[in-house]
Amino acid sequence: MGQRGSKALTVLFLLIIAAIAGAFFLNYQDLARRTLIDNRQAIGSFAQADTLNEATVVAGFESALDENKIAEGERLEDKYGYSFQSTRQQHNLQRFLFRMVLILSITGLLLLVIWWISRKQQKTLESNLLLLSERFEEEKRRNAVLLERRKSEEENVKAVITDITHQLKTPIASLKMSLEIAGSDSFSIEERKQFFMQGSNQIDKLDLMLDSMAKLSQLEAELISIEPTAFSLKELITRVVSSLIMKALNKDIEIEVDIESDHLIVADRKWTTEAVSNILENAIKYSPKKTVITVKGTILPSYALIEVMDEGKGISKEEVNLIYRRFYRGKDAAVLENEGSGVGLYLARKIIEEQGGIIMMKDCQPQGANFQLTIPLALDANTAVIES
């Protein structure tokens, strides 16, 4: 629509210029014709006059038009081969016409330039207005997203507070009951010792839960900075297995380590150890006694792959996408029987993804879970493969 309007205005402008030029030319033609007639009238008047004096000359130019005198002047023009079209008057008229055409052309050109500049400025203004409109719409959409995110975060905060309250309520109630019984004279010393131990266990559970929540809140609030450094994949797996070997032995669970080749990885030593430990600790916690957990390290082109494979019951397909949620604990009875805060896998996923890796879960055959996570390798020339 804008291009059509611009073309129409251009055509109209050119038509106006052509009409003005045509009007000038027609007026010139009329003036030249009238001048020619006046000259012929004067010559005819001079020829028919009895005497030629000043009064006769003035009368010849000022007298009314007479067809006979005009015809006489035209006859004399033909007779003596004289042309009034070559007189100075006609040349002056031609020069006047040329100047008028030149002035008109320059004026039209200037007007055309002014119109073109105005049109260009109008297009620039329209483009800027369109850009501002798009930016406004983009800001509007962004603000809508931010508002929606804020509402979601507010709802998430409420949910987190509810989850924390729910998570803390049970052990606190159990601790309160245990301490009341342990301090009561209505029970035997042996019974009070048992409840005292139960209360101590609840305190350990609360301490574990609060420690997990503190780490989680610090990581989410970016109070903890991930500082990747280059260190050995074998060192990482060794640190993780060493920290949890006693828990595995207490359940008569064997941990097998399979590292095909060693290589330097780029990760935060402390927090990556925390992430892998959370996965291995879950495997120990939910694996039956007298089973084997395999921790395998494989070098891929750009990443190190760590797999933690157990022989437990595994995780149902319905829960595969839920296990990484904050405070989520499975519905299986074996899961609910074990103590836990429900933030281990969430924390592990967040740590691994913060460093450019991924974490996923696959089924083992014939049963069990296989948690796989990737960690970037150090690929420069100074960090080559480590020889065993």
C-alpha positions as CSV (number, residue, x, y, z in Angstrom):
1,M,0.0,0.0,0.0
2,G,2.8,2.4,0.8
3,Q,4.7,1.7,-2.4
4,R,1.6,2.2,-4.5
5,G,0.8,5.5,-2.8
6,S,4.4,6.6,-3.4
7,K,4.2,5.8,-7.1
8,A,0.9,7.5,-7.5
9,L,2.3,10.7,-5.8
10,T,5.3,10.6,-8.1
11,V,3.2,10.3,-11.2
12,L,0.9,13.1,-10.1
13,F,3.9,15.4,-9.4
14,L,5.3,14.7,-12.8
15,L,1.9,15.4,-14.5
16,I,1.7,18.7,-12.6
17,I,5.1,19.7,-13.8
18,A,4.2,18.7,-17.4
19,A,1.0,20.6,-17.2
20,I,2.8,23.8,-16.1
21,A,5.4,23.4,-18.8
22,G,2.6,22.9,-21.4
23,A,0.8,26.0,-20.2
24,F,4.0,28.1,-20.5
25,F,4.6,26.8,-24.0
26,L,1.0,27.5,-25.1
27,N,1.2,31.0,-23.7
28,Y,4.5,31.5,-25.5
29,Q,2.9,30.3,-28.8
30,D,0.0,32.7,-28.3
31,L,2.3,35.7,-27.4
32,A,4.5,34.9,-30.5
33,R,1.4,34.8,-32.7
34,R,0.0,38.1,-31.3
35,T,3.4,39.8,-31.7
36,L,3.6,38.6,-35.4
37,I,0.1,39.9,-36.0
38,D,1.0,43.3,-34.4
39,N,4.1,43.6,-36.6
40,R,2.1,42.8,-39.8
41,Q,-0.6,45.3,-38.6
42,A,2.1,48.0,-38.2
43,I,3.7,47.4,-41.6
44,G,0.3,47.3,-43.3
45,S,-0.6,50.6,-41.6
46,F,2.7,52.2,-42.7
47,A,2.2,51.1,-46.3
48,Q,-1.4,52.4,-46.6
49,A,-0.5,55.8,-44.9
50,D,-0.3,58.8,-47.2
51,T,2.5,60.3,-45.3
52,L,4.9,58.7,-42.8
53,N,5.7,60.7,-39.8
54,E,6.0,60.2,-36.1
55,A,2.2,60.3,-35.6
56,T,1.7,57.8,-38.4
57,V,4.3,55.4,-36.8
58,V,2.7,55.6,-33.3
59,A,-0.8,55.2,-34.9
60,G,0.5,52.1,-36.8
61,F,1.4,50.4,-33.5
62,E,-1.5,51.6,-31.5
63,S,-4.4,51.3,-34.0
64,A,-7.0,48.6,-33.7
65,L,-6.5,45.4,-35.5
66,D,-7.5,45.5,-39.1
67,E,-7.6,42.4,-41.3
68,N,-6.8,44.4,-44.4
69,K,-3.7,46.0,-42.8
70,I,-2.6,42.6,-41.5
71,A,-3.1,41.0,-44.9
72,E,-1.1,43.9,-46.5
73,G,1.7,43.4,-44.0
74,E,1.8,39.7,-44.7
75,R,1.9,40.5,-48.5
76,L,4.8,42.9,-48.1
77,E,6.6,40.3,-45.9
78,D,6.3,37.7,-48.7
79,K,7.2,40.3,-51.4
80,Y,10.4,41.4,-49.9
81,G,11.3,38.0,-48.3
82,Y,11.2,39.4,-44.8
83,S,10.2,37.3,-41.8
84,F,8.8,38.7,-38.6
85,Q,9.6,35.4,-36.9
86,S,13.3,36.2,-37.0
87,T,13.0,39.6,-35.4
88,R,14.6,40.5,-32.1
89,Q,11.2,40.4,-30.4
90,Q,10.8,36.8,-31.4
91,H,14.3,36.0,-30.2
92,N,13.6,37.7,-26.9
93,L,10.4,35.7,-26.6
94,Q,12.3,32.5,-27.3
95,R,15.0,33.5,-24.7
96,F,12.2,34.2,-22.3
97,L,10.6,30.8,-23.0
98,F,14.0,29.1,-22.5
99,R,14.6,30.9,-19.2
100,M,11.1,30.1,-18.0
101,V,11.5,26.4,-18.9
102,L,14.9,26.3,-17.2
103,I,13.5,28.0,-14.1
104,L,10.6,25.7,-14.1
105,S,12.8,22.6,-14.6
106,I,15.1,23.7,-11.8
107,T,12.1,24.4,-9.6
108,G,10.6,21.1,-10.4
109,L,13.9,19.3,-9.8
110,L,14.3,21.1,-6.4
111,L,10.7,20.2,-5.5
112,L,11.3,16.6,-6.6
113,V,14.5,16.5,-4.4
114,I,12.6,18.0,-1.5
115,W,9.8,15.6,-1.9
116,W,12.2,12.6,-2.2
117,I,14.0,13.7,1.0
118,S,10.7,14.2,2.7
119,R,9.6,10.8,1.5
120,K,12.9,9.2,2.7
121,Q,12.5,10.8,6.1
122,Q,9.0,9.6,6.2
123,K,10.1,6.1,5.4
124,T,12.8,6.4,8.1
125,L,10.3,7.6,10.5
126,E,7.9,4.8,9.6
127,S,10.7,2.3,10.0
128,N,11.7,3.7,13.4
129,L,8.1,3.7,14.5
130,L,7.8,0.0,13.3
131,L,11.0,-0.8,15.2
132,L,9.8,1.0,18.3
133,S,6.5,-0.9,17.9
134,E,8.3,-4.2,17.6
135,R,10.5,-3.4,20.6
136,F,7.4,-2.4,22.6
137,E,5.7,-5.7,21.7
138,E,9.0,-7.5,22.6
139,E,9.2,-5.7,25.9
140,K,5.5,-6.4,26.5
141,R,6.1,-10.1,25.9
142,R,9.2,-10.1,28.0
143,N,7.4,-8.3,30.8
144,A,4.6,-10.8,30.5
145,V,7.1,-13.7,30.7
146,L,8.9,-12.1,33.7
147,L,5.5,-11.5,35.4
148,E,4.6,-15.1,34.7
149,R,8.0,-16.3,36.0
150,R,7.6,-14.1,39.1
151,K,4.2,-15.6,39.8
152,S,5.7,-19.1,39.2
153,E,8.6,-18.3,41.5
154,E,6.2,-17.0,44.2
155,E,4.2,-20.2,43.8
156,N,7.5,-22.2,43.9
157,V,8.6,-20.4,47.0
158,K,5.3,-21.2,48.7
159,A,5.6,-24.8,47.6
160,V,9.2,-25.0,48.9
161,I,8.1,-23.6,52.2
162,T,5.3,-26.1,52.3
163,D,7.7,-28.9,51.4
164,I,10.3,-27.9,54.0
165,T,7.6,-27.6,56.6
166,H,6.4,-31.1,55.7
167,Q,9.9,-32.5,55.6
168,L,10.8,-31.1,59.0
169,K,7.5,-31.8,60.8
170,T,7.8,-35.6,61.0
171,P,11.3,-35.8,62.4
172,I,10.7,-32.9,64.8
173,A,7.5,-34.6,66.1
174,S,9.3,-37.9,66.4
175,L,12.2,-36.2,68.2
176,K,9.9,-34.5,70.6
177,M,8.1,-37.7,71.4
178,S,11.4,-39.6,71.8
179,L,12.8,-36.9,74.2
180,E,9.6,-36.9,76.2
181,I,9.7,-40.6,76.6
182,A,13.4,-40.6,77.3
183,G,12.9,-38.1,80.1
184,S,9.8,-39.9,81.6
185,D,9.9,-42.0,84.7
186,S,7.1,-44.2,83.4
187,F,9.4,-46.2,81.2
188,S,12.3,-48.5,82.1
189,I,15.9,-47.4,81.6
190,E,16.3,-49.7,78.7
191,E,13.2,-48.3,77.0
192,R,14.4,-44.7,77.6
193,K,17.8,-45.5,76.2
194,Q,16.1,-46.8,73.0
195,F,14.0,-43.7,72.7
196,F,17.1,-41.6,73.4
197,M,18.9,-43.4,70.5
198,Q,15.8,-42.9,68.3
199,G,15.9,-39.1,69.2
200,S,19.6,-39.0,68.3
201,N,18.9,-40.6,65.0
202,Q,16.2,-38.0,64.3
203,I,18.7,-35.3,65.1
204,D,21.1,-36.8,62.6
205,K,18.3,-36.9,60.1
206,L,17.5,-33.3,60.7
207,D,21.1,-32.4,60.4
208,L,21.4,-34.2,57.1
209,M,18.3,-32.6,55.8
210,L,19.3,-29.1,56.8
211,D,22.7,-29.6,55.4
212,S,21.2,-30.6,52.0
213,M,18.8,-27.7,52.1
214,A,21.6,-25.3,52.9
215,K,23.7,-26.5,50.0
216,L,20.7,-26.3,47.7
217,S,19.7,-22.8,48.7
218,Q,23.3,-21.6,48.4
219,L,23.7,-23.1,45.0
220,E,20.3,-21.7,43.7
221,A,21.1,-18.3,45.2
222,E,24.5,-18.4,43.4
223,L,26.2,-18.0,46.7
224,I,28.3,-21.0,45.8
225,S,30.6,-20.4,42.8
226,I,31.5,-23.3,40.5
227,E,35.2,-23.1,39.9
228,P,36.3,-25.7,37.3
229,T,39.8,-27.0,37.4
230,A,41.6,-29.8,35.5
231,F,42.0,-33.0,37.5
232,S,42.0,-36.7,37.0
233,L,38.8,-38.7,36.3
234,K,40.3,-41.6,38.3
235,E,40.9,-39.2,41.3
236,L,37.2,-38.1,41.2
237,I,35.9,-41.7,41.2
238,T,38.4,-42.8,43.9
239,R,37.3,-39.9,46.2
240,V,33.7,-40.7,45.7
241,V,34.0,-44.5,46.3
242,S,36.4,-43.9,49.3
243,S,33.9,-41.6,51.1
244,L,31.1,-44.2,50.8
245,I,32.8,-47.6,51.0
246,M,31.9,-48.0,54.7
247,K,28.2,-47.5,54.0
248,A,28.4,-50.1,51.3
249,L,30.3,-52.6,53.5
250,N,27.7,-52.1,56.3
251,K,25.0,-53.4,53.9
252,D,27.3,-56.1,52.5
253,I,27.3,-54.4,49.1
254,E,30.3,-54.6,46.8
255,I,31.5,-51.6,44.8
256,E,33.3,-52.5,41.6
257,V,35.3,-49.7,39.8
258,D,35.9,-49.9,36.1
259,I,38.0,-47.1,34.5
260,E,39.0,-47.9,30.9
261,S,41.5,-45.1,30.7
262,D,42.3,-42.0,32.8
263,H,42.0,-38.4,31.5
264,L,41.9,-34.9,32.9
265,I,38.4,-33.5,33.3
266,V,37.4,-29.9,33.8
267,A,35.1,-29.5,36.8
268,D,34.8,-28.1,40.3
269,R,36.5,-30.8,42.4
270,K,34.4,-30.3,45.6
271,W,30.9,-29.9,44.0
272,T,31.4,-32.6,41.3
273,T,32.4,-35.0,44.1
274,E,29.2,-34.0,45.9
275,A,27.1,-34.7,42.8
276,V,28.6,-38.1,42.0
277,S,28.5,-39.0,45.8
278,N,24.8,-38.3,45.9
279,I,24.2,-40.7,43.0
280,L,26.3,-43.5,44.5
281,E,24.8,-42.9,48.0
282,N,21.3,-43.4,46.5
283,A,22.5,-46.6,44.8
284,I,23.8,-47.9,48.1
285,K,20.7,-46.8,50.0
286,Y,18.2,-48.5,47.7
287,S,20.1,-51.6,46.7
288,P,19.5,-55.0,48.4
289,K,22.1,-56.6,50.5
290,K,24.8,-58.8,48.9
291,T,24.5,-57.0,45.6
292,V,27.1,-55.3,43.4
293,I,27.3,-51.6,42.4
294,T,29.5,-50.8,39.4
295,V,31.1,-47.4,39.0
296,K,32.4,-47.1,35.4
297,G,34.4,-44.3,33.8
298,T,34.6,-44.0,30.0
299,I,36.4,-41.4,27.9
300,L,34.3,-40.0,25.0
301,P,35.5,-37.5,22.3
302,S,34.7,-34.4,24.4
303,Y,33.3,-35.8,27.7
304,A,34.0,-38.3,30.4
305,L,31.0,-40.6,31.0
306,I,30.5,-41.8,34.6
307,E,28.0,-44.6,35.1
308,V,26.7,-45.8,38.5
309,M,24.9,-49.2,37.9
310,D,23.1,-51.0,40.8
311,E,21.1,-54.2,41.1
312,G,18.2,-52.7,42.9
313,K,14.5,-52.6,42.1
314,G,15.0,-49.7,39.6
315,I,12.8,-46.7,39.0
316,S,9.4,-46.9,37.3
317,K,8.9,-45.1,34.0
318,E,6.3,-42.8,35.6
319,E,8.9,-41.5,38.0
320,V,11.9,-41.1,35.7
321,N,11.1,-37.5,35.0
322,L,10.2,-36.8,38.6
323,I,13.2,-38.0,40.5
324,Y,15.2,-34.8,39.8
325,R,12.6,-32.6,41.4
326,R,13.4,-30.8,44.6
327,F,12.2,-32.8,47.7
328,Y,10.8,-35.6,45.5
329,R,10.9,-39.1,47.0
330,G,9.5,-42.1,45.2
331,K,6.3,-43.8,46.2
332,D,7.8,-47.2,46.5
333,A,7.8,-48.6,50.1
334,A,11.5,-49.4,49.9
335,V,12.2,-45.7,49.2
336,L,10.0,-44.4,52.0
337,E,11.6,-46.8,54.5
338,N,15.0,-45.2,54.0
339,E,15.8,-41.8,55.4
340,G,16.4,-39.0,52.9
341,S,15.7,-35.3,52.2
342,G,14.7,-35.7,48.5
343,V,17.3,-33.2,47.3
344,G,20.2,-35.4,46.4
345,L,19.4,-36.0,42.8
346,Y,18.1,-32.5,42.3
347,L,21.4,-31.1,43.7
348,A,23.4,-33.5,41.5
349,R,21.6,-32.5,38.3
350,K,22.0,-28.8,39.1
351,I,25.8,-29.2,39.7
352,I,26.4,-31.3,36.6
353,E,24.3,-29.0,34.3
354,E,26.0,-25.9,35.7
355,Q,29.3,-27.3,34.3
356,G,28.0,-28.1,30.9
357,G,27.3,-31.8,31.5
358,I,24.1,-33.9,31.6
359,I,22.6,-36.5,33.8
360,M,20.2,-39.3,32.8
361,M,18.9,-42.6,34.0
362,K,18.6,-45.9,32.1
363,D,17.4,-49.3,33.2
364,C,19.8,-52.1,33.9
365,Q,19.3,-55.7,32.8
366,P,17.8,-57.8,34.3
367,Q,17.1,-55.2,36.9
368,G,18.5,-52.1,38.6
369,A,19.2,-48.5,37.6
370,N,22.0,-47.0,35.6
371,F,22.7,-43.3,36.3
372,Q,24.9,-41.7,33.6
373,L,26.5,-38.3,33.8
374,T,28.9,-36.5,31.6
375,I,31.8,-34.1,32.5
376,P,33.8,-32.0,30.0
377,L,37.3,-33.2,29.2
378,A,40.4,-31.0,29.2
379,L,41.2,-31.1,25.5
380,D,44.2,-28.8,25.1
381,A,47.7,-30.1,24.2
382,N,49.0,-29.8,27.8
383,T,46.4,-32.1,29.2
384,A,46.9,-35.3,27.3
385,V,45.7,-38.7,28.3
386,I,47.1,-39.8,31.7
387,E,49.1,-43.0,31.6
388,S,48.3,-45.6,34.1
